[in-house]
Amino acid sequence: MFLGKVVGTVWSTKKSPDLEGVRFLIVHPIELDKEPTKSIVVVADRMGAG
């Protein structure tokens, strides 16, 4: 698990059947010094957290 700041969403026109109804979020990971990194991660939000 890592901490991150949600900065956007991703839309998909086709998904695997396992991912139907799952939202994708664009996240900037946060380092231990609380500063967002410059990298971007796309995550599957299966729990509705974002």
mmCIF entry with sequence, helices, sheets and N, C-alpha, C, O atoms, coordinates in Angstrom:
data_MODEL
# 
_entry.id   MODEL 
# 
_entity.id                         1 
_entity.type                       polymer 
_entity.pdbx_number_of_molecules   1 
# 
_entity_poly.entity_id                      1 
_entity_poly.type                           'polypeptide(L)' 
_entity_poly.nstd_linkage                   no 
_entity_poly.nstd_monomer                   no 
_entity_poly.pdbx_seq_one_letter_code       MFLGKVVGTVWSTKKSPDLEGVRFLIVHPIELDKEPTKSIVVVADRMGAG 
_entity_poly.pdbx_seq_one_letter_code_can   MFLGKVVGTVWSTKKSPDLEGVRFLIVHPIELDKEPTKSIVVVADRMGAG 
_entity_poly.pdbx_strand_id                 A 
# 
loop_
_entity_poly_seq.entity_id 
_entity_poly_seq.num 
_entity_poly_seq.mon_id 
_entity_poly_seq.hetero 
1 1  MET n 
1 2  PHE n 
1 3  LEU n 
1 4  GLY n 
1 5  LYS n 
1 6  VAL n 
1 7  VAL n 
1 8  GLY n 
1 9  THR n 
1 10 VAL n 
1 11 TRP n 
1 12 SER n 
1 13 THR n 
1 14 LYS n 
1 15 LYS n 
1 16 SER n 
1 17 PRO n 
1 18 ASP n 
1 19 LEU n 
1 20 GLU n 
1 21 GLY n 
1 22 VAL n 
1 23 ARG n 
1 24 PHE n 
1 25 LEU n 
1 26 ILE n 
1 27 VAL n 
1 28 HIS n 
1 29 PRO n 
1 30 ILE n 
1 31 GLU n 
1 32 LEU n 
1 33 ASP n 
1 34 LYS n 
1 35 GLU n 
1 36 PRO n 
1 37 THR n 
1 38 LYS n 
1 39 SER n 
1 40 ILE n 
1 41 VAL n 
1 42 VAL n 
1 43 VAL n 
1 44 ALA n 
1 45 ASP n 
1 46 ARG n 
1 47 MET n 
1 48 GLY n 
1 49 ALA n 
1 50 GLY n 
# 
_struct_asym.id          A 
_struct_asym.entity_id   1 
# 
_struct_conf.conf_type_id            HELX_P 
_struct_conf.id                      HELX_P1 
_struct_conf.pdbx_PDB_helix_id       AA1 
_struct_conf.beg_label_comp_id       PRO 
_struct_conf.beg_label_asym_id       A 
_struct_conf.beg_label_seq_id        17 
_struct_conf.pdbx_beg_PDB_ins_code   ? 
_struct_conf.end_label_comp_id       LEU 
_struct_conf.end_label_asym_id       A 
_struct_conf.end_label_seq_id        19 
_struct_conf.pdbx_end_PDB_ins_code   ? 
_struct_conf.beg_auth_comp_id        PRO 
_struct_conf.beg_auth_asym_id        A 
_struct_conf.beg_auth_seq_id         17 
_struct_conf.end_auth_comp_id        LEU 
_struct_conf.end_auth_asym_id        A 
_struct_conf.end_auth_seq_id         19 
_struct_conf.pdbx_PDB_helix_class    5 
_struct_conf.details                 ? 
_struct_conf.pdbx_PDB_helix_length   3 
# 
_struct_conf_type.id          HELX_P 
_struct_conf_type.criteria    ? 
_struct_conf_type.reference   ? 
# 
_struct_sheet.id               AA1 
_struct_sheet.type             ? 
_struct_sheet.number_strands   3 
_struct_sheet.details          ? 
# 
loop_
_struct_sheet_order.sheet_id 
_struct_sheet_order.range_id_1 
_struct_sheet_order.range_id_2 
_struct_sheet_order.offset 
_struct_sheet_order.sense 
AA1 1 2 ? anti-parallel 
AA1 2 3 ? anti-parallel 
# 
loop_
_struct_sheet_range.sheet_id 
_struct_sheet_range.id 
_struct_sheet_range.beg_label_comp_id 
_struct_sheet_range.beg_label_asym_id 
_struct_sheet_range.beg_label_seq_id 
_struct_sheet_range.pdbx_beg_PDB_ins_code 
_struct_sheet_range.end_label_comp_id 
_struct_sheet_range.end_label_asym_id 
_struct_sheet_range.end_label_seq_id 
_struct_sheet_range.pdbx_end_PDB_ins_code 
_struct_sheet_range.beg_auth_comp_id 
_struct_sheet_range.beg_auth_asym_id 
_struct_sheet_range.beg_auth_seq_id 
_struct_sheet_range.end_auth_comp_id 
_struct_sheet_range.end_auth_asym_id 
_struct_sheet_range.end_auth_seq_id 
AA1 1 GLY A 4  ? VAL A 10 ? GLY A 4  VAL A 10 
AA1 2 ARG A 23 ? PRO A 29 ? ARG A 23 PRO A 29 
AA1 3 VAL A 41 ? ASP A 45 ? VAL A 41 ASP A 45 
# 
loop_
_atom_site.group_PDB 
_atom_site.id 
_atom_site.type_symbol 
_atom_site.label_atom_id 
_atom_site.label_alt_id 
_atom_site.label_comp_id 
_atom_site.label_asym_id 
_atom_site.label_entity_id 
_atom_site.label_seq_id 
_atom_site.pdbx_PDB_ins_code 
_atom_site.Cartn_x 
_atom_site.Cartn_y 
_atom_site.Cartn_z 
_atom_site.occupancy 
_atom_site.B_iso_or_equiv 
_atom_site.pdbx_formal_charge 
_atom_site.auth_seq_id 
_atom_site.auth_comp_id 
_atom_site.auth_asym_id 
_atom_site.auth_atom_id 
_atom_site.pdbx_PDB_model_num 
ATOM 1   N N  . MET A 1 1  ? 0.849   -1.172 0.000   1.00 0.00 ? 1  MET A N  1 
ATOM 2   C CA . MET A 1 1  ? 0.000   0.000  0.000   1.00 0.00 ? 1  MET A CA 1 
ATOM 3   C C  . MET A 1 1  ? 0.890   1.229  0.000   1.00 0.00 ? 1  MET A C  1 
ATOM 4   O O  . MET A 1 1  ? 1.972   1.221  0.587   1.00 0.00 ? 1  MET A O  1 
ATOM 5   N N  . PHE A 1 2  ? 0.428   2.295  -0.667  1.00 0.00 ? 2  PHE A N  1 
ATOM 6   C CA . PHE A 1 2  ? 1.155   3.552  -0.648  1.00 0.00 ? 2  PHE A CA 1 
ATOM 7   C C  . PHE A 1 2  ? 0.160   4.697  -0.561  1.00 0.00 ? 2  PHE A C  1 
ATOM 8   O O  . PHE A 1 2  ? -1.023  4.531  -0.858  1.00 0.00 ? 2  PHE A O  1 
ATOM 9   N N  . LEU A 1 3  ? 0.647   5.850  -0.153  1.00 0.00 ? 3  LEU A N  1 
ATOM 10  C CA . LEU A 1 3  ? -0.188  7.044  -0.088  1.00 0.00 ? 3  LEU A CA 1 
ATOM 11  C C  . LEU A 1 3  ? -0.038  7.825  -1.375  1.00 0.00 ? 3  LEU A C  1 
ATOM 12  O O  . LEU A 1 3  ? 1.029   7.828  -1.988  1.00 0.00 ? 3  LEU A O  1 
ATOM 13  N N  . GLY A 1 4  ? -1.112  8.490  -1.786  1.00 0.00 ? 4  GLY A N  1 
ATOM 14  C CA . GLY A 1 4  ? -1.054  9.287  -2.997  1.00 0.00 ? 4  GLY A CA 1 
ATOM 15  C C  . GLY A 1 4  ? -2.183  10.288 -3.043  1.00 0.00 ? 4  GLY A C  1 
ATOM 16  O O  . GLY A 1 4  ? -3.153  10.190 -2.291  1.00 0.00 ? 4  GLY A O  1 
ATOM 17  N N  . LYS A 1 5  ? -2.047  11.254 -3.937  1.00 0.00 ? 5  LYS A N  1 
ATOM 18  C CA . LYS A 1 5  ? -3.066  12.281 -4.136  1.00 0.00 ? 5  LYS A CA 1 
ATOM 19  C C  . LYS A 1 5  ? -3.736  12.030 -5.479  1.00 0.00 ? 5  LYS A C  1 
ATOM 20  O O  . LYS A 1 5  ? -3.065  11.963 -6.509  1.00 0.00 ? 5  LYS A O  1 
ATOM 21  N N  . VAL A 1 6  ? -5.061  11.891 -5.471  1.00 0.00 ? 6  VAL A N  1 
ATOM 22  C CA . VAL A 1 6  ? -5.810  11.670 -6.703  1.00 0.00 ? 6  VAL A CA 1 
ATOM 23  C C  . VAL A 1 6  ? -5.864  12.990 -7.467  1.00 0.00 ? 6  VAL A C  1 
ATOM 24  O O  . VAL A 1 6  ? -6.270  14.019 -6.926  1.00 0.00 ? 6  VAL A O  1 
ATOM 25  N N  . VAL A 1 7  ? -5.446  12.945 -8.743  1.00 0.00 ? 7  VAL A N  1 
ATOM 26  C CA . VAL A 1 7  ? -5.412  14.164 -9.553  1.00 0.00 ? 7  VAL A CA 1 
ATOM 27  C C  . VAL A 1 7  ? -6.296  14.068 -10.788 1.00 0.00 ? 7  VAL A C  1 
ATOM 28  O O  . VAL A 1 7  ? -6.398  15.036 -11.542 1.00 0.00 ? 7  VAL A O  1 
ATOM 29  N N  . GLY A 1 8  ? -6.936  12.926 -11.014 1.00 0.00 ? 8  GLY A N  1 
ATOM 30  C CA . GLY A 1 8  ? -7.808  12.797 -12.172 1.00 0.00 ? 8  GLY A CA 1 
ATOM 31  C C  . GLY A 1 8  ? -8.349  11.390 -12.316 1.00 0.00 ? 8  GLY A C  1 
ATOM 32  O O  . GLY A 1 8  ? -8.108  10.516 -11.483 1.00 0.00 ? 8  GLY A O  1 
ATOM 33  N N  . THR A 1 9  ? -9.091  11.196 -13.403 1.00 0.00 ? 9  THR A N  1 
ATOM 34  C CA . THR A 1 9  ? -9.660  9.884  -13.698 1.00 0.00 ? 9  THR A CA 1 
ATOM 35  C C  . THR A 1 9  ? -9.294  9.480  -15.122 1.00 0.00 ? 9  THR A C  1 
ATOM 36  O O  . THR A 1 9  ? -8.908  10.318 -15.937 1.00 0.00 ? 9  THR A O  1 
ATOM 37  N N  . VAL A 1 10 ? -9.418  8.199  -15.408 1.00 0.00 ? 10 VAL A N  1 
ATOM 38  C CA . VAL A 1 10 ? -9.159  7.657  -16.738 1.00 0.00 ? 10 VAL A CA 1 
ATOM 39  C C  . VAL A 1 10 ? -10.442 7.004  -17.226 1.00 0.00 ? 10 VAL A C  1 
ATOM 40  O O  . VAL A 1 10 ? -11.103 6.286  -16.476 1.00 0.00 ? 10 VAL A O  1 
ATOM 41  N N  . TRP A 1 11 ? -10.795 7.252  -18.479 1.00 0.00 ? 11 TRP A N  1 
ATOM 42  C CA . TRP A 1 11 ? -11.970 6.625  -19.076 1.00 0.00 ? 11 TRP A CA 1 
ATOM 43  C C  . TRP A 1 11 ? -11.527 5.515  -20.010 1.00 0.00 ? 11 TRP A C  1 
ATOM 44  O O  . TRP A 1 11 ? -10.511 5.633  -20.694 1.00 0.00 ? 11 TRP A O  1 
ATOM 45  N N  . SER A 1 12 ? -12.285 4.450  -20.034 1.00 0.00 ? 12 SER A N  1 
ATOM 46  C CA . SER A 1 12 ? -11.965 3.313  -20.893 1.00 0.00 ? 12 SER A CA 1 
ATOM 47  C C  . SER A 1 12 ? -13.215 2.901  -21.658 1.00 0.00 ? 12 SER A C  1 
ATOM 48  O O  . SER A 1 12 ? -14.292 2.765  -21.079 1.00 0.00 ? 12 SER A O  1 
ATOM 49  N N  . THR A 1 13 ? -13.063 2.704  -22.959 1.00 0.00 ? 13 THR A N  1 
ATOM 50  C CA . THR A 1 13 ? -14.208 2.268  -23.758 1.00 0.00 ? 13 THR A CA 1 
ATOM 51  C C  . THR A 1 13 ? -14.364 0.749  -23.746 1.00 0.00 ? 13 THR A C  1 
ATOM 52  O O  . THR A 1 13 ? -15.467 0.234  -23.929 1.00 0.00 ? 13 THR A O  1 
ATOM 53  N N  . LYS A 1 14 ? -13.258 0.034  -23.530 1.00 0.00 ? 14 LYS A N  1 
ATOM 54  C CA . LYS A 1 14 ? -13.302 -1.429 -23.436 1.00 0.00 ? 14 LYS A CA 1 
ATOM 55  C C  . LYS A 1 14 ? -12.509 -1.852 -22.221 1.00 0.00 ? 14 LYS A C  1 
ATOM 56  O O  . LYS A 1 14 ? -11.416 -1.345 -21.970 1.00 0.00 ? 14 LYS A O  1 
ATOM 57  N N  . LYS A 1 15 ? -13.063 -2.784 -21.467 1.00 0.00 ? 15 LYS A N  1 
ATOM 58  C CA . LYS A 1 15 ? -12.398 -3.303 -20.273 1.00 0.00 ? 15 LYS A CA 1 
ATOM 59  C C  . LYS A 1 15 ? -12.522 -4.811 -20.232 1.00 0.00 ? 15 LYS A C  1 
ATOM 60  O O  . LYS A 1 15 ? -13.396 -5.401 -20.867 1.00 0.00 ? 15 LYS A O  1 
ATOM 61  N N  . SER A 1 16 ? -11.639 -5.415 -19.482 1.00 0.00 ? 16 SER A N  1 
ATOM 62  C CA . SER A 1 16 ? -11.750 -6.838 -19.184 1.00 0.00 ? 16 SER A CA 1 
ATOM 63  C C  . SER A 1 16 ? -13.039 -7.041 -18.387 1.00 0.00 ? 16 SER A C  1 
ATOM 64  O O  . SER A 1 16 ? -13.400 -6.168 -17.597 1.00 0.00 ? 16 SER A O  1 
ATOM 65  N N  . PRO A 1 17 ? -13.733 -8.142 -18.562 1.00 0.00 ? 17 PRO A N  1 
ATOM 66  C CA . PRO A 1 17 ? -14.953 -8.387 -17.787 1.00 0.00 ? 17 PRO A CA 1 
ATOM 67  C C  . PRO A 1 17 ? -14.733 -8.288 -16.271 1.00 0.00 ? 17 PRO A C  1 
ATOM 68  O O  . PRO A 1 17 ? -15.652 -7.924 -15.537 1.00 0.00 ? 17 PRO A O  1 
ATOM 69  N N  . ASP A 1 18 ? -13.533 -8.607 -15.805 1.00 0.00 ? 18 ASP A N  1 
ATOM 70  C CA . ASP A 1 18 ? -13.236 -8.510 -14.369 1.00 0.00 ? 18 ASP A CA 1 
ATOM 71  C C  . ASP A 1 18 ? -13.214 -7.067 -13.875 1.00 0.00 ? 18 ASP A C  1 
ATOM 72  O O  . ASP A 1 18 ? -13.335 -6.823 -12.675 1.00 0.00 ? 18 ASP A O  1 
ATOM 73  N N  . LEU A 1 19 ? -13.061 -6.115 -14.785 1.00 0.00 ? 19 LEU A N  1 
ATOM 74  C CA . LEU A 1 19 ? -12.943 -4.707 -14.391 1.00 0.00 ? 19 LEU A CA 1 
ATOM 75  C C  . LEU A 1 19 ? -14.193 -3.892 -14.692 1.00 0.00 ? 19 LEU A C  1 
ATOM 76  O O  . LEU A 1 19 ? -14.174 -2.669 -14.553 1.00 0.00 ? 19 LEU A O  1 
ATOM 77  N N  . GLU A 1 20 ? -15.272 -4.537 -15.098 1.00 0.00 ? 20 GLU A N  1 
ATOM 78  C CA . GLU A 1 20 ? -16.517 -3.815 -15.357 1.00 0.00 ? 20 GLU A CA 1 
ATOM 79  C C  . GLU A 1 20 ? -16.983 -3.104 -14.095 1.00 0.00 ? 20 GLU A C  1 
ATOM 80  O O  . GLU A 1 20 ? -17.051 -3.714 -13.028 1.00 0.00 ? 20 GLU A O  1 
ATOM 81  N N  . GLY A 1 21 ? -17.299 -1.835 -14.208 1.00 0.00 ? 21 GLY A N  1 
ATOM 82  C CA . GLY A 1 21 ? -17.783 -1.063 -13.069 1.00 0.00 ? 21 GLY A CA 1 
ATOM 83  C C  . GLY A 1 21 ? -16.693 -0.529 -12.163 1.00 0.00 ? 21 GLY A C  1 
ATOM 84  O O  . GLY A 1 21 ? -16.989 0.147  -11.178 1.00 0.00 ? 21 GLY A O  1 
ATOM 85  N N  . VAL A 1 22 ? -15.425 -0.818 -12.476 1.00 0.00 ? 22 VAL A N  1 
ATOM 86  C CA . VAL A 1 22 ? -14.308 -0.335 -11.656 1.00 0.00 ? 22 VAL A CA 1 
ATOM 87  C C  . VAL A 1 22 ? -13.835 0.998  -12.216 1.00 0.00 ? 22 VAL A C  1 
ATOM 88  O O  . VAL A 1 22 ? -13.665 1.145  -13.426 1.00 0.00 ? 22 VAL A O  1 
ATOM 89  N N  . ARG A 1 23 ? -13.625 1.962  -11.338 1.00 0.00 ? 23 ARG A N  1 
ATOM 90  C CA . ARG A 1 23 ? -13.169 3.291  -11.725 1.00 0.00 ? 23 ARG A CA 1 
ATOM 91  C C  . ARG A 1 23 ? -11.637 3.328  -11.695 1.00 0.00 ? 23 ARG A C  1 
ATOM 92  O O  . ARG A 1 23 ? -11.015 2.737  -10.812 1.00 0.00 ? 23 ARG A O  1 
ATOM 93  N N  . PHE A 1 24 ? -11.034 4.026  -12.664 1.00 0.00 ? 24 PHE A N  1 
ATOM 94  C CA . PHE A 1 24 ? -9.583  4.178  -12.712 1.00 0.00 ? 24 PHE A CA 1 
ATOM 95  C C  . PHE A 1 24 ? -9.212  5.605  -12.350 1.00 0.00 ? 24 PHE A C  1 
ATOM 96  O O  . PHE A 1 24 ? -9.806  6.558  -12.855 1.00 0.00 ? 24 PHE A O  1 
ATOM 97  N N  . LEU A 1 25 ? -8.224  5.750  -11.469 1.00 0.00 ? 25 LEU A N  1 
ATOM 98  C CA . LEU A 1 25 ? -7.807  7.063  -10.981 1.00 0.00 ? 25 LEU A CA 1 
ATOM 99  C C  . LEU A 1 25 ? -6.349  7.324  -11.332 1.00 0.00 ? 25 LEU A C  1 
ATOM 100 O O  . LEU A 1 25 ? -5.529  6.407  -11.355 1.00 0.00 ? 25 LEU A O  1 
ATOM 101 N N  . ILE A 1 26 ? -6.036  8.597  -11.607 1.00 0.00 ? 26 ILE A N  1 
ATOM 102 C CA . ILE A 1 26 ? -4.653  9.026  -11.805 1.00 0.00 ? 26 ILE A CA 1 
ATOM 103 C C  . ILE A 1 26 ? -4.167  9.543  -10.461 1.00 0.00 ? 26 ILE A C  1 
ATOM 104 O O  . ILE A 1 26 ? -4.797  10.416 -9.863  1.00 0.00 ? 26 ILE A O  1 
ATOM 105 N N  . VAL A 1 27 ? -3.044  9.005  -9.982  1.00 0.00 ? 27 VAL A N  1 
ATOM 106 C CA . VAL A 1 27 ? -2.555  9.310  -8.635  1.00 0.00 ? 27 VAL A CA 1 
ATOM 107 C C  . VAL A 1 27 ? -1.086  9.730  -8.690  1.00 0.00 ? 27 VAL A C  1 
ATOM 108 O O  . VAL A 1 27 ? -0.279  9.122  -9.393  1.00 0.00 ? 27 VAL A O  1 
ATOM 109 N N  . HIS A 1 28 ? -0.751  10.791 -7.930  1.00 0.00 ? 28 HIS A N  1 
ATOM 110 C CA . HIS A 1 28 ? 0.642   11.166 -7.682  1.00 0.00 ? 28 HIS A CA 1 
ATOM 111 C C  . HIS A 1 28 ? 1.029   10.535 -6.349  1.00 0.00 ? 28 HIS A C  1 
ATOM 112 O O  . HIS A 1 28 ? 0.474   10.915 -5.318  1.00 0.00 ? 28 HIS A O  1 
ATOM 113 N N  . PRO A 1 29 ? 1.969   9.578  -6.336  1.00 0.00 ? 29 PRO A N  1 
ATOM 114 C CA . PRO A 1 29 ? 2.411   8.999  -5.062  1.00 0.00 ? 29 PRO A CA 1 
ATOM 115 C C  . PRO A 1 29 ? 3.027   10.070 -4.163  1.00 0.00 ? 29 PRO A C  1 
ATOM 116 O O  . PRO A 1 29 ? 3.638   11.019 -4.656  1.00 0.00 ? 29 PRO A O  1 
ATOM 117 N N  . ILE A 1 30 ? 2.867   9.922  -2.849  1.00 0.00 ? 30 ILE A N  1 
ATOM 118 C CA . ILE A 1 30 ? 3.431   10.862 -1.882  1.00 0.00 ? 30 ILE A CA 1 
ATOM 119 C C  . ILE A 1 30 ? 4.538   10.153 -1.111  1.00 0.00 ? 30 ILE A C  1 
ATOM 120 O O  . ILE A 1 30 ? 4.340   9.061  -0.578  1.00 0.00 ? 30 ILE A O  1 
ATOM 121 N N  . GLU A 1 31 ? 5.696   10.787 -1.061  1.00 0.00 ? 31 GLU A N  1 
ATOM 122 C CA . GLU A 1 31 ? 6.839   10.245 -0.326  1.00 0.00 ? 31 GLU A CA 1 
ATOM 123 C C  . GLU A 1 31 ? 6.662   10.497 1.171   1.00 0.00 ? 31 GLU A C  1 
ATOM 124 O O  . GLU A 1 31 ? 5.728   11.187 1.580   1.00 0.00 ? 31 GLU A O  1 
ATOM 125 N N  . LEU A 1 32 ? 7.542   9.949  1.973   1.00 0.00 ? 32 LEU A N  1 
ATOM 126 C CA . LEU A 1 32 ? 7.449   10.106 3.426   1.00 0.00 ? 32 LEU A CA 1 
ATOM 127 C C  . LEU A 1 32 ? 7.595   11.551 3.874   1.00 0.00 ? 32 LEU A C  1 
ATOM 128 O O  . LEU A 1 32 ? 7.127   11.905 4.957   1.00 0.00 ? 32 LEU A O  1 
ATOM 129 N N  . ASP A 1 33 ? 8.240   12.405 3.060   1.00 0.00 ? 33 ASP A N  1 
ATOM 130 C CA . ASP A 1 33 ? 8.373   13.817 3.430   1.00 0.00 ? 33 ASP A CA 1 
ATOM 131 C C  . ASP A 1 33 ? 7.122   14.618 3.049   1.00 0.00 ? 33 ASP A C  1 
ATOM 132 O O  . ASP A 1 33 ? 7.126   15.847 3.117   1.00 0.00 ? 33 ASP A O  1 
ATOM 133 N N  . LYS A 1 34 ? 6.053   13.918 2.647   1.00 0.00 ? 34 LYS A N  1 
ATOM 134 C CA . LYS A 1 34 ? 4.734   14.484 2.345   1.00 0.00 ? 34 LYS A CA 1 
ATOM 135 C C  . LYS A 1 34 ? 4.668   15.276 1.044   1.00 0.00 ? 34 LYS A C  1 
ATOM 136 O O  . LYS A 1 34 ? 3.665   15.939 0.781   1.00 0.00 ? 34 LYS A O  1 
ATOM 137 N N  . GLU A 1 35 ? 5.705   15.221 0.234   1.00 0.00 ? 35 GLU A N  1 
ATOM 138 C CA . GLU A 1 35 ? 5.692   15.919 -1.046  1.00 0.00 ? 35 GLU A CA 1 
ATOM 139 C C  . GLU A 1 35 ? 5.284   14.948 -2.157  1.00 0.00 ? 35 GLU A C  1 
ATOM 140 O O  . GLU A 1 35 ? 5.796   13.830 -2.218  1.00 0.00 ? 35 GLU A O  1 
ATOM 141 N N  . PRO A 1 36 ? 4.357   15.368 -3.043  1.00 0.00 ? 36 PRO A N  1 
ATOM 142 C CA . PRO A 1 36 ? 4.004   14.499 -4.169  1.00 0.00 ? 36 PRO A CA 1 
ATOM 143 C C  . PRO A 1 36 ? 5.212   14.300 -5.089  1.00 0.00 ? 36 PRO A C  1 
ATOM 144 O O  . PRO A 1 36 ? 6.014   15.215 -5.279  1.00 0.00 ? 36 PRO A O  1 
ATOM 145 N N  . THR A 1 37 ? 5.332   13.116 -5.646  1.00 0.00 ? 37 THR A N  1 
ATOM 146 C CA . THR A 1 37 ? 6.415   12.859 -6.594  1.00 0.00 ? 37 THR A CA 1 
ATOM 147 C C  . THR A 1 37 ? 5.982   13.325 -7.976  1.00 0.00 ? 37 THR A C  1 
ATOM 148 O O  . THR A 1 37 ? 4.831   13.715 -8.173  1.00 0.00 ? 37 THR A O  1 
ATOM 149 N N  . LYS A 1 38 ? 6.898   13.286 -8.927  1.00 0.00 ? 38 LYS A N  1 
ATOM 150 C CA . LYS A 1 38 ? 6.566   13.681 -10.296 1.00 0.00 ? 38 LYS A CA 1 
ATOM 151 C C  . LYS A 1 38 ? 6.005   12.514 -11.095 1.00 0.00 ? 38 LYS A C  1 
ATOM 152 O O  . LYS A 1 38 ? 5.500   12.705 -12.201 1.00 0.00 ? 38 LYS A O  1 
ATOM 153 N N  . SER A 1 39 ? 6.089   11.312 -10.547 1.00 0.00 ? 39 SER A N  1 
ATOM 154 C CA . SER A 1 39 ? 5.572   10.146 -11.265 1.00 0.00 ? 39 SER A CA 1 
ATOM 155 C C  . SER A 1 39 ? 4.050   10.084 -11.157 1.00 0.00 ? 39 SER A C  1 
ATOM 156 O O  . SER A 1 39 ? 3.447   10.660 -10.252 1.00 0.00 ? 39 SER A O  1 
ATOM 157 N N  . ILE A 1 40 ? 3.454   9.374  -12.100 1.00 0.00 ? 40 ILE A N  1 
ATOM 158 C CA . ILE A 1 40 ? 1.999   9.208  -12.139 1.00 0.00 ? 40 ILE A CA 1 
ATOM 159 C C  . ILE A 1 40 ? 1.698   7.714  -12.158 1.00 0.00 ? 40 ILE A C  1 
ATOM 160 O O  . ILE A 1 40 ? 2.366   6.945  -12.849 1.00 0.00 ? 40 ILE A O  1 
ATOM 161 N N  . VAL A 1 41 ? 0.692   7.314  -11.396 1.00 0.00 ? 41 VAL A N  1 
ATOM 162 C CA . VAL A 1 41 ? 0.271   5.918  -11.336 1.00 0.00 ? 41 VAL A CA 1 
ATOM 163 C C  . VAL A 1 41 ? -1.227  5.874  -11.639 1.00 0.00 ? 41 VAL A C  1 
ATOM 164 O O  . VAL A 1 41 ? -1.988  6.695  -11.126 1.00 0.00 ? 41 VAL A O  1 
ATOM 165 N N  . VAL A 1 42 ? -1.647  4.930  -12.462 1.00 0.00 ? 42 VAL A N  1 
ATOM 166 C CA . VAL A 1 42 ? -3.072  4.704  -12.695 1.00 0.00 ? 42 VAL A CA 1 
ATOM 167 C C  . VAL A 1 42 ? -3.476  3.524  -11.824 1.00 0.00 ? 42 VAL A C  1 
ATOM 168 O O  . VAL A 1 42 ? -2.881  2.450  -11.904 1.00 0.00 ? 42 VAL A O  1 
ATOM 169 N N  . VAL A 1 43 ? -4.496  3.733  -10.988 1.00 0.00 ? 43 VAL A N  1 
ATOM 170 C CA . VAL A 1 43 ? -4.923  2.691  -10.056 1.00 0.00 ? 43 VAL A CA 1 
ATOM 171 C C  . VAL A 1 43 ? -6.382  2.325  -10.301 1.00 0.00 ? 43 VAL A C  1 
ATOM 172 O O  . VAL A 1 43 ? -7.178  3.163  -10.726 1.00 0.00 ? 43 VAL A O  1 
ATOM 173 N N  . ALA A 1 44 ? -6.723  1.081  -10.034 1.00 0.00 ? 44 ALA A N  1 
ATOM 174 C CA . ALA A 1 44 ? -8.105  0.617  -10.109 1.00 0.00 ? 44 ALA A CA 1 
ATOM 175 C C  . ALA A 1 44 ? -8.737  0.808  -8.736  1.00 0.00 ? 44 ALA A C  1 
ATOM 176 O O  . ALA A 1 44 ? -8.262  0.248  -7.748  1.00 0.00 ? 44 ALA A O  1 
ATOM 177 N N  . ASP A 1 45 ? -9.801  1.593  -8.673  1.00 0.00 ? 45 ASP A N  1 
ATOM 178 C CA . ASP A 1 45 ? -10.471 1.909  -7.412  1.00 0.00 ? 45 ASP A CA 1 
ATOM 179 C C  . ASP A 1 45 ? -11.626 0.929  -7.201  1.00 0.00 ? 45 ASP A C  1 
ATOM 180 O O  . ASP A 1 45 ? -12.780 1.262  -7.468  1.00 0.00 ? 45 ASP A O  1 
ATOM 181 N N  . ARG A 1 46 ? -11.316 -0.268 -6.726  1.00 0.00 ? 46 ARG A N  1 
ATOM 182 C CA . ARG A 1 46 ? -12.340 -1.291 -6.515  1.00 0.00 ? 46 ARG A CA 1 
ATOM 183 C C  . ARG A 1 46 ? -13.213 -1.018 -5.294  1.00 0.00 ? 46 ARG A C  1 
ATOM 184 O O  . ARG A 1 46 ? -14.321 -1.545 -5.205  1.00 0.00 ? 46 ARG A O  1 
ATOM 185 N N  . MET A 1 47 ? -12.735 -0.206 -4.353  1.00 0.00 ? 47 MET A N  1 
ATOM 186 C CA . MET A 1 47 ? -13.470 0.027  -3.113  1.00 0.00 ? 47 MET A CA 1 
ATOM 187 C C  . MET A 1 47 ? -14.249 1.340  -3.117  1.00 0.00 ? 47 MET A C  1 
ATOM 188 O O  . MET A 1 47 ? -14.975 1.621  -2.163  1.00 0.00 ? 47 MET A O  1 
ATOM 189 N N  . GLY A 1 48 ? -14.115 2.148  -4.166  1.00 0.00 ? 48 GLY A N  1 
ATOM 190 C CA . GLY A 1 48 ? -14.819 3.422  -4.226  1.00 0.00 ? 48 GLY A CA 1 
ATOM 191 C C  . GLY A 1 48 ? -14.213 4.488  -3.347  1.00 0.00 ? 48 GLY A C  1 
ATOM 192 O O  . GLY A 1 48 ? -14.916 5.387  -2.886  1.00 0.00 ? 48 GLY A O  1 
ATOM 193 N N  . ALA A 1 49 ? -12.916 4.403  -3.107  1.00 0.00 ? 49 ALA A N  1 
ATOM 194 C CA . ALA A 1 49 ? -12.250 5.355  -2.214  1.00 0.00 ? 49 ALA A CA 1 
ATOM 195 C C  . ALA A 1 49 ? -12.050 6.718  -2.856  1.00 0.00 ? 49 ALA A C  1 
ATOM 196 O O  . ALA A 1 49 ? -11.985 7.722  -2.147  1.00 0.00 ? 49 ALA A O  1 
ATOM 197 N N  . GLY A 1 50 ? -11.952 6.780  -4.177  1.00 0.00 ? 50 GLY A N  1 
ATOM 198 C CA . GLY A 1 50 ? -11.642 8.052  -4.840  1.00 0.00 ? 50 GLY A CA 1 
ATOM 199 C C  . GLY A 1 50 ? -12.848 8.676  -5.368  1.00 0.00 ? 50 GLY A C  1 
ATOM 200 O O  . GLY A 1 50 ? -12.778 9.754  -5.958  1.00 0.00 ? 50 GLY A O  1 
# 
